[in-house]
Amino acid sequence: MKQITVVGVGYVGLVTAACFSDLGNKVLALDIDEKKIKSLEDGKMPIYEPGLEELVERNVKAGRIQFTTSYGDALKDAEFVFICVATPSGADGEADLKYVEAAARTIAETMTAPLIVINKSTVPVGTGDWVADIIRKHQKEAIPFWVVSCPEFLREGSAIADFMNPHRTVCGSLDREAAEKVAQLHLPLRAPQVITDLRTAEMIKYASNAFLATKISFINEIANICEQLGADVVEVAAGMGFDERIGHHFLNAGLGYGGSCFPKDVKALAFMAEEMGVEPKILSAVMKTNDDRRAKVVARLADMLGGLKGKTVGMLGLAFKPNTDDMRDAPALDIAEALLAAGAIVRGYDPVAMEVAAPLMPKVKMMADPYTLAQGCDALIVNTEWNEFKNLDLEQLKGILKQPVIMDGRNIYDPAKMEALGFQYAGVGRGFGTNGAKTEIHVG
């Protein structure tokens, strides 16, 4: 049984701690936020992630995971310490490493035996070297340590499955043996392993996220063209996706990417490029396309309603994606702001994110369910593709709306069906000139 310490109990840290404990390791999860630790000790999760509460509960009962605010307790018998703290965007798009610095400094001041320090947080290329310098500088005595980059590739809403069934594990270090020891921790996951140097490992994470963000912005640009040419981007994406060189993933046109990773990671990579004198032309276009997407959807809704002033608009979904309560860079925030600025009255509903969303959008009235939300609204706008919204009683919905107008920002409804039901419906990239004919795709 390995002794592992995880610093930070946010999305990455708590999932990492819970999953490693479920693999049979002894894990101490540390955070300086006493409220978070007390909440976890009481069996309450500080975040919403499907399956996480049950996983933590099972491993607490088995004695494999404990929670603490004390670095001394957390590092006492540790062999590995994962740094899983936040790295938010700074004023110019750079990654803010103050939490990483604080963790590295405190580890240095507290450690009493050799440690492998693993950066799990997404950090700029070169951070591993910087963390090593911090630890050397702040150690009370010269104790051996090794720094390894092992970036996470977790998606909110499916983070446990992603941890337990990864596409690959990346371990980078200036010390091959240290990287291999971290790789061995991940052997039970039976995934391909990439063992490389520190900077390459750090770059793999940024390049991966930037490429996925690029796919999203690309299909949204195609959606803009489809709307003007009368093509259906949903069918276009389906046809493209059968090409194995392209694939189906991340080709869903909509409101663009959001959340805690893609926005800040693309900005950070662009910042790094500019700092090195490299013009990030593609990354700049990716960010601009993503920013424009939300404004275009609001403008489309304004056209459908003949203006937004005095109109009541209900937002179906607030979180940036389904199966999470994360509101970081959620499209709903920008959409609500634009609607309110245009003089609309805005309501909101989300299955899990309203408690988090309410203080972020105080002028948006939160409603108890989709039908209460729709009562008397001039229009609905779909912000998040929750399964709950895909199975609404559309005839009931039409009956309680003041006007049967739906702006589907996630393309969860079929345009022909919506038209047949009497809705004034618009999706993203579904075309203005289509005749309602459905493309047929036959496999085999």
TORPARO-483581 format. One record per residue (C-alpha): x negated, y, z negated. Coordinates in nm, 3 decimals, decimal comma. Layout:
<pts>
+---------+---------+---------+
|       x |       y |       z |
+---------+---------+---------+
|       X |       Y |       Z |
...
+---------+---------+---------+
</pts>
This chain:
<pts>
+---------+---------+---------+
|       x |       y |       z |
+---------+---------+---------+
|   0,000 |   0,000 |   0,000 |
|  -0,149 |   0,331 |   0,114 |
|  -0,112 |   0,645 |  -0,098 |
|   0,009 |   0,933 |   0,117 |
|   0,078 |   1,293 |   0,025 |
|   0,300 |   1,508 |   0,246 |
|   0,282 |   1,886 |   0,200 |
|   0,611 |   2,051 |   0,297 |
|   0,963 |   1,904 |   0,287 |
|   1,117 |   2,070 |   0,591 |
|   1,235 |   1,874 |   0,895 |
|   0,895 |   1,730 |   0,981 |
|   0,765 |   1,683 |   0,628 |
|   1,070 |   1,519 |   0,476 |
|   1,124 |   1,286 |   0,772 |
|   0,752 |   1,195 |   0,771 |
|   0,755 |   1,126 |   0,397 |
|   1,076 |   0,921 |   0,408 |
|   0,969 |   0,713 |   0,707 |
|   0,618 |   0,639 |   0,579 |
|   0,769 |   0,529 |   0,247 |
|   1,013 |   0,306 |   0,435 |
|   0,712 |   0,143 |   0,601 |
|   0,593 |   0,035 |   0,257 |
|   0,358 |   0,318 |   0,160 |
|   0,356 |   0,510 |  -0,168 |
|   0,440 |   0,871 |  -0,080 |
|   0,437 |   1,192 |  -0,281 |
|   0,628 |   1,470 |  -0,106 |
|   0,512 |   1,813 |  -0,224 |
|   0,662 |   2,156 |  -0,181 |
|   0,604 |   2,481 |  -0,370 |
|   0,976 |   2,559 |  -0,343 |
|   1,109 |   2,439 |  -0,677 |
|   1,471 |   2,455 |  -0,561 |
|   1,403 |   2,217 |  -0,273 |
|   1,225 |   1,968 |  -0,497 |
|   1,498 |   1,986 |  -0,763 |
|   1,758 |   1,931 |  -0,492 |
|   1,574 |   1,624 |  -0,365 |
|   1,535 |   1,487 |  -0,715 |
|   1,912 |   1,524 |  -0,750 |
|   1,965 |   1,331 |  -0,427 |
|   2,065 |   1,634 |  -0,218 |
|   1,895 |   1,697 |   0,116 |
|   1,774 |   2,052 |   0,191 |
|   1,840 |   1,988 |   0,562 |
|   2,099 |   1,802 |   0,767 |
|   1,957 |   1,509 |   0,963 |
|   2,161 |   1,195 |   1,039 |
|   2,050 |   0,899 |   0,827 |
|   1,797 |   1,094 |   0,621 |
|   1,991 |   1,098 |   0,294 |
|   2,035 |   0,721 |   0,299 |
|   1,668 |   0,665 |   0,388 |
|   1,546 |   0,886 |   0,104 |
|   1,786 |   0,730 |  -0,145 |
|   1,673 |   0,377 |  -0,056 |
|   1,305 |   0,458 |  -0,100 |
|   1,354 |   0,657 |  -0,419 |
|   1,526 |   0,351 |  -0,569 |
|   1,238 |   0,132 |  -0,448 |
|   0,989 |   0,367 |  -0,615 |
|   0,801 |   0,434 |  -0,293 |
|   0,871 |   0,809 |  -0,269 |
|   0,854 |   1,082 |  -0,533 |
|   0,881 |   1,460 |  -0,519 |
|   0,662 |   1,719 |  -0,688 |
|   0,557 |   2,084 |  -0,688 |
|   0,213 |   1,999 |  -0,832 |
|  -0,087 |   1,965 |  -0,600 |
|  -0,276 |   1,803 |  -0,886 |
|  -0,021 |   1,522 |  -0,919 |
|   0,018 |   1,488 |  -0,544 |
|  -0,355 |   1,455 |  -0,469 |
|  -0,461 |   1,252 |  -0,772 |
|  -0,474 |   0,914 |  -0,594 |
|  -0,411 |   1,021 |  -0,237 |
|  -0,601 |   0,875 |   0,058 |
|  -0,421 |   1,078 |   0,322 |
|  -0,259 |   1,421 |   0,302 |
|  -0,032 |   1,543 |   0,580 |
|   0,014 |   1,917 |   0,624 |
|   0,374 |   1,962 |   0,745 |
|   0,442 |   2,330 |   0,676 |
|   0,612 |   2,589 |   0,896 |
|   0,420 |   2,771 |   1,170 |
|   0,664 |   3,047 |   1,275 |
|   0,606 |   3,293 |   1,558 |
|   0,419 |   3,609 |   1,476 |
|   0,490 |   3,956 |   1,613 |
|   0,316 |   3,890 |   1,947 |
|   0,426 |   3,527 |   1,986 |
|   0,120 |   3,385 |   1,814 |
|   0,165 |   3,107 |   1,559 |
|   0,164 |   3,238 |   1,202 |
|  -0,068 |   3,007 |   1,008 |
|  -0,032 |   3,156 |   0,660 |
|   0,138 |   2,844 |   0,523 |
|  -0,125 |   2,616 |   0,678 |
|  -0,398 |   2,833 |   0,529 |
|  -0,237 |   2,826 |   0,184 |
|  -0,199 |   2,448 |   0,196 |
|  -0,559 |   2,392 |   0,310 |
|  -0,697 |   2,628 |   0,047 |
|  -0,500 |   2,465 |  -0,235 |
|  -0,597 |   2,116 |  -0,119 |
|  -0,962 |   2,224 |  -0,131 |
|  -0,927 |   2,369 |  -0,480 |
|  -0,741 |   2,064 |  -0,613 |
|  -0,897 |   1,756 |  -0,450 |
|  -1,113 |   1,535 |  -0,669 |
|  -1,190 |   1,249 |  -0,428 |
|  -1,250 |   1,202 |  -0,053 |
|  -0,946 |   1,279 |   0,164 |
|  -0,831 |   1,258 |   0,522 |
|  -0,640 |   1,581 |   0,589 |
|  -0,394 |   1,550 |   0,875 |
|  -0,235 |   1,843 |   1,058 |
|   0,117 |   1,729 |   1,146 |
|   0,249 |   2,082 |   1,196 |
|   0,225 |   2,223 |   1,548 |
|  -0,081 |   2,446 |   1,532 |
|  -0,286 |   2,642 |   1,789 |
|  -0,581 |   2,476 |   1,954 |
|  -0,879 |   2,520 |   1,722 |
|  -0,678 |   2,510 |   1,399 |
|  -0,834 |   2,179 |   1,293 |
|  -1,180 |   2,335 |   1,295 |
|  -1,043 |   2,635 |   1,105 |
|  -0,877 |   2,414 |   0,842 |
|  -1,208 |   2,231 |   0,791 |
|  -1,384 |   2,565 |   0,737 |
|  -1,121 |   2,671 |   0,480 |
|  -1,156 |   2,347 |   0,285 |
|  -1,536 |   2,366 |   0,282 |
|  -1,522 |   2,729 |   0,168 |
|  -1,280 |   2,672 |  -0,120 |
|  -1,397 |   2,337 |  -0,258 |
|  -1,516 |   2,353 |  -0,617 |
|  -1,771 |   2,085 |  -0,535 |
|  -1,877 |   1,922 |  -0,208 |
|  -1,636 |   1,629 |  -0,174 |
|  -1,622 |   1,446 |   0,162 |
|  -1,314 |   1,507 |   0,375 |
|  -1,210 |   1,466 |   0,737 |
|  -0,957 |   1,663 |   0,942 |
|  -0,734 |   1,485 |   1,191 |
|  -0,469 |   1,627 |   1,426 |
|  -0,167 |   1,398 |   1,450 |
|   0,108 |   1,613 |   1,607 |
|   0,474 |   1,525 |   1,557 |
|   0,714 |   1,461 |   1,845 |
|   1,041 |   1,460 |   1,653 |
|   1,374 |   1,586 |   1,787 |
|   1,619 |   1,726 |   1,536 |
|   1,927 |   1,509 |   1,527 |
|   1,730 |   1,195 |   1,610 |
|   1,415 |   1,252 |   1,405 |
|   1,419 |   0,920 |   1,218 |
|   1,462 |   0,717 |   1,536 |
|   1,188 |   0,924 |   1,701 |
|   0,948 |   0,860 |   1,413 |
|   1,018 |   0,488 |   1,400 |
|   1,018 |   0,440 |   1,779 |
|   0,767 |   0,691 |   1,917 |
|   0,662 |   0,711 |   2,281 |
|   0,302 |   0,748 |   2,158 |
|   0,090 |   0,839 |   1,857 |
|  -0,181 |   1,101 |   1,910 |
|  -0,476 |   1,119 |   1,669 |
|  -0,761 |   1,362 |   1,724 |
|  -1,069 |   1,426 |   1,514 |
|  -1,440 |   1,505 |   1,531 |
|  -1,484 |   1,182 |   1,333 |
|  -1,370 |   0,876 |   1,530 |
|  -1,339 |   0,659 |   1,219 |
|  -1,104 |   0,908 |   1,050 |
|  -0,886 |   0,925 |   1,361 |
|  -0,871 |   0,545 |   1,374 |
|  -0,767 |   0,525 |   1,008 |
|  -0,475 |   0,760 |   1,076 |
|  -0,390 |   0,554 |   1,384 |
|  -0,382 |   0,242 |   1,165 |
|  -0,119 |   0,406 |   0,944 |
|   0,101 |   0,417 |   1,253 |
|   0,032 |   0,060 |   1,372 |
|   0,363 |  -0,077 |   1,235 |
|   0,541 |   0,150 |   1,485 |
|   0,391 |  -0,054 |   1,774 |
|   0,351 |   0,244 |   2,004 |
|   0,068 |   0,338 |   2,244 |
|  -0,206 |   0,529 |   2,065 |
|  -0,415 |   0,814 |   2,201 |
|  -0,735 |   0,867 |   2,003 |
|  -0,918 |   1,181 |   2,108 |
|  -1,087 |   1,495 |   1,977 |
|  -0,922 |   1,762 |   1,761 |
|  -0,860 |   2,027 |   2,024 |
|  -0,730 |   1,786 |   2,284 |
|  -0,479 |   1,643 |   2,034 |
|  -0,359 |   1,992 |   1,947 |
|  -0,322 |   2,078 |   2,316 |
|  -0,126 |   1,761 |   2,393 |
|   0,155 |   1,880 |   2,167 |
|   0,176 |   2,229 |   2,318 |
|   0,152 |   2,102 |   2,674 |
|   0,426 |   1,845 |   2,610 |
|   0,672 |   2,095 |   2,465 |
|   0,593 |   2,355 |   2,731 |
|   0,658 |   2,101 |   3,007 |
|   0,995 |   2,000 |   2,861 |
|   1,092 |   2,366 |   2,822 |
|   0,992 |   2,418 |   3,184 |
|   1,229 |   2,140 |   3,296 |
|   1,514 |   2,311 |   3,110 |
|   1,442 |   2,652 |   3,260 |
|   1,400 |   2,497 |   3,605 |
|   1,740 |   2,330 |   3,603 |
|   1,898 |   2,652 |   3,474 |
|   1,747 |   2,840 |   3,766 |
|   1,885 |   2,574 |   4,000 |
|   2,221 |   2,626 |   3,825 |
|   2,210 |   2,997 |   3,910 |
|   2,156 |   2,910 |   4,276 |
|   2,428 |   2,641 |   4,268 |
|   2,683 |   2,893 |   4,143 |
|   2,627 |   3,112 |   4,447 |
|   2,608 |   2,831 |   4,704 |
|   2,906 |   2,630 |   4,579 |
|   2,706 |   2,326 |   4,464 |
|   2,747 |   2,138 |   4,133 |
|   2,430 |   2,135 |   3,922 |
|   2,552 |   1,836 |   3,719 |
|   2,560 |   1,623 |   4,033 |
|   2,236 |   1,780 |   4,159 |
|   2,060 |   1,685 |   3,834 |
|   2,202 |   1,333 |   3,848 |
|   2,074 |   1,290 |   4,202 |
|   1,732 |   1,427 |   4,110 |
|   1,702 |   1,213 |   3,799 |
|   1,702 |   0,882 |   3,983 |
|   1,359 |   0,973 |   4,116 |
|   1,124 |   0,812 |   3,861 |
|   0,879 |   1,098 |   3,908 |
|   1,145 |   1,338 |   3,775 |
|   1,372 |   1,140 |   3,541 |
|   1,708 |   1,233 |   3,392 |
|   1,588 |   1,379 |   3,063 |
|   1,596 |   1,757 |   3,000 |
|   1,789 |   1,828 |   3,320 |
|   2,109 |   1,949 |   3,154 |
|   2,188 |   2,302 |   3,267 |
|   2,339 |   2,520 |   2,998 |
|   2,241 |   2,790 |   2,753 |
|   1,870 |   2,718 |   2,753 |
|   1,640 |   2,580 |   2,487 |
|   1,645 |   2,690 |   2,124 |
|   1,555 |   2,554 |   1,782 |
|   1,233 |   2,556 |   1,587 |
|   0,991 |   2,414 |   1,846 |
|   1,028 |   2,505 |   2,212 |
|   1,070 |   2,884 |   2,172 |
|   0,776 |   2,932 |   1,939 |
|   0,551 |   2,674 |   2,105 |
|   0,590 |   2,819 |   2,455 |
|   0,526 |   3,168 |   2,316 |
|   0,223 |   3,046 |   2,123 |
|   0,073 |   2,868 |   2,424 |
|   0,124 |   3,178 |   2,639 |
|  -0,041 |   3,387 |   2,366 |
|  -0,340 |   3,150 |   2,353 |
|  -0,375 |   3,166 |   2,730 |
|  -0,372 |   3,546 |   2,734 |
|  -0,624 |   3,560 |   2,452 |
|  -0,856 |   3,349 |   2,667 |
|  -0,799 |   3,565 |   2,976 |
|  -0,571 |   3,316 |   3,152 |
|  -0,246 |   3,457 |   3,292 |
|   0,039 |   3,219 |   3,192 |
|   0,252 |   3,278 |   3,503 |
|   0,470 |   2,968 |   3,475 |
|   0,516 |   2,999 |   3,098 |
|   0,621 |   3,363 |   3,136 |
|   0,881 |   3,266 |   3,396 |
|   1,006 |   2,983 |   3,174 |
|   1,064 |   3,224 |   2,884 |
|   1,234 |   3,489 |   3,099 |
|   1,466 |   3,235 |   3,261 |
|   1,560 |   3,105 |   2,917 |
|   1,630 |   3,453 |   2,781 |
|   1,843 |   3,544 |   3,083 |
|   2,061 |   3,232 |   3,060 |
|   2,259 |   3,343 |   2,755 |
|   2,329 |   3,689 |   2,892 |
|   2,454 |   3,540 |   3,220 |
|   2,708 |   3,323 |   3,037 |
|   2,846 |   3,622 |   2,846 |
|   2,865 |   3,825 |   3,169 |
|   3,052 |   3,539 |   3,337 |
|   3,304 |   3,530 |   3,052 |
|   3,351 |   3,908 |   3,076 |
|   3,433 |   3,868 |   3,446 |
|   3,687 |   3,596 |   3,367 |
|   3,862 |   3,813 |   3,108 |
|   3,834 |   4,144 |   3,291 |
|   3,618 |   4,280 |   3,009 |
|   3,553 |   4,180 |   2,649 |
|   3,663 |   4,486 |   2,450 |
|   3,942 |   4,393 |   2,208 |
|   3,940 |   4,028 |   2,321 |
|   3,920 |   3,747 |   2,069 |
|   3,661 |   3,483 |   2,159 |
|   3,615 |   3,155 |   1,974 |
|   3,273 |   2,990 |   1,973 |
|   3,278 |   2,609 |   1,973 |
|   2,947 |   2,520 |   1,813 |
|   2,686 |   2,730 |   1,636 |
|   2,380 |   2,507 |   1,581 |
|   2,124 |   2,506 |   1,862 |
|   2,201 |   2,139 |   1,935 |
|   2,429 |   1,861 |   1,804 |
|   2,354 |   1,659 |   1,489 |
|   2,173 |   1,939 |   1,311 |
|   2,254 |   2,251 |   1,112 |
|   1,948 |   2,432 |   1,243 |
|   2,023 |   2,787 |   1,356 |
|   1,669 |   2,886 |   1,451 |
|   1,687 |   3,059 |   1,789 |
|   2,033 |   2,909 |   1,845 |
|   2,202 |   3,045 |   2,161 |
|   2,512 |   3,117 |   1,951 |
|   2,323 |   3,396 |   1,771 |
|   2,250 |   3,587 |   2,093 |
|   2,594 |   3,513 |   2,236 |
|   2,773 |   3,636 |   1,925 |
|   2,563 |   3,952 |   1,921 |
|   2,640 |   4,022 |   2,288 |
|   3,013 |   3,957 |   2,243 |
|   3,032 |   4,186 |   1,941 |
|   2,832 |   4,457 |   2,119 |
|   3,088 |   4,444 |   2,401 |
|   3,372 |   4,502 |   2,155 |
|   3,501 |   4,146 |   2,122 |
|   3,639 |   3,989 |   1,805 |
|   3,440 |   3,671 |   1,746 |
|   3,529 |   3,351 |   1,561 |
|   3,310 |   3,046 |   1,510 |
|   3,333 |   2,678 |   1,424 |
|   3,066 |   2,408 |   1,386 |
|   3,097 |   2,064 |   1,224 |
|   2,790 |   2,111 |   0,999 |
|   2,617 |   2,446 |   1,061 |
|   2,867 |   2,705 |   0,933 |
|   2,714 |   2,737 |   0,587 |
|   2,375 |   2,812 |   0,743 |
|   2,523 |   3,027 |   1,021 |
|   2,754 |   3,248 |   0,814 |
|   2,487 |   3,478 |   0,663 |
|   2,316 |   3,507 |   1,003 |
|   2,632 |   3,630 |   1,177 |
|   2,835 |   3,809 |   0,909 |
|   3,077 |   3,967 |   1,159 |
|   3,181 |   3,627 |   1,296 |
|   3,481 |   3,475 |   1,120 |
|   3,426 |   3,108 |   1,043 |
|   3,724 |   2,880 |   1,104 |
|   3,815 |   2,541 |   0,958 |
|   3,848 |   2,339 |   1,280 |
|   3,860 |   2,380 |   1,659 |
|   4,238 |   2,423 |   1,674 |
|   4,245 |   2,689 |   1,402 |
|   3,961 |   2,857 |   1,591 |
|   4,156 |   2,857 |   1,917 |
|   4,483 |   2,988 |   1,776 |
|   4,552 |   3,320 |   1,953 |
|   4,208 |   3,341 |   2,118 |
|   4,170 |   3,497 |   2,462 |
|   3,891 |   3,253 |   2,541 |
|   3,667 |   2,980 |   2,406 |
|   3,297 |   2,943 |   2,476 |
|   3,120 |   2,610 |   2,422 |
|   2,779 |   2,668 |   2,263 |
|   2,694 |   2,321 |   2,130 |
|   2,778 |   1,985 |   2,286 |
|   2,909 |   1,811 |   1,973 |
|   3,092 |   1,487 |   2,053 |
|   3,386 |   1,624 |   1,855 |
|   3,439 |   1,888 |   2,124 |
|   3,430 |   1,639 |   2,410 |
|   3,740 |   1,465 |   2,277 |
|   3,962 |   1,760 |   2,187 |
|   4,333 |   1,748 |   2,279 |
|   4,304 |   1,988 |   2,571 |
|   4,679 |   2,020 |   2,623 |
|   4,722 |   2,121 |   2,258 |
|   4,431 |   2,361 |   2,295 |
|   4,589 |   2,522 |   2,601 |
|   4,914 |   2,569 |   2,414 |
|   4,761 |   2,765 |   2,126 |
|   4,521 |   2,986 |   2,323 |
|   4,648 |   3,331 |   2,412 |
|   4,486 |   3,280 |   2,752 |
|   4,373 |   2,935 |   2,876 |
|   4,015 |   3,047 |   2,942 |
|   3,711 |   2,830 |   2,865 |
|   3,350 |   2,919 |   2,936 |
|   3,170 |   2,586 |   2,904 |
|   2,808 |   2,666 |   2,825 |
|   2,719 |   2,296 |   2,799 |
|   2,915 |   2,145 |   3,090 |
|   3,096 |   1,897 |   2,868 |
|   3,426 |   1,916 |   3,061 |
|   3,518 |   1,812 |   3,413 |
|   3,611 |   2,115 |   3,627 |
|   3,876 |   1,929 |   3,831 |
|   4,048 |   1,802 |   3,516 |
|   4,041 |   2,147 |   3,356 |
|   4,190 |   2,302 |   3,670 |
|   4,462 |   2,036 |   3,680 |
|   4,551 |   2,116 |   3,318 |
|   4,592 |   2,484 |   3,406 |
|   4,274 |   2,622 |   3,249 |
|   4,073 |   2,907 |   3,390 |
|   3,746 |   2,722 |   3,353 |
|   3,381 |   2,794 |   3,428 |
|   3,078 |   2,581 |   3,358 |
|   2,710 |   2,651 |   3,418 |
|   2,607 |   2,597 |   3,778 |
|   2,931 |   2,423 |   3,875 |
|   2,972 |   2,643 |   4,187 |
|   3,236 |   2,901 |   4,279 |
|   3,325 |   2,750 |   4,614 |
|   3,373 |   2,378 |   4,540 |
|   3,703 |   2,215 |   4,630 |
|   3,715 |   1,992 |   4,325 |
|   3,579 |   1,687 |   4,508 |
|   3,370 |   1,465 |   4,285 |
|   3,037 |   1,328 |   4,405 |
|   3,030 |   0,950 |   4,388 |
|   2,711 |   0,782 |   4,266 |
|   2,677 |   0,405 |   4,314 |
|   2,396 |   0,217 |   4,142 |
|   2,301 |  -0,124 |   4,275 |
+---------+---------+---------+
</pts>
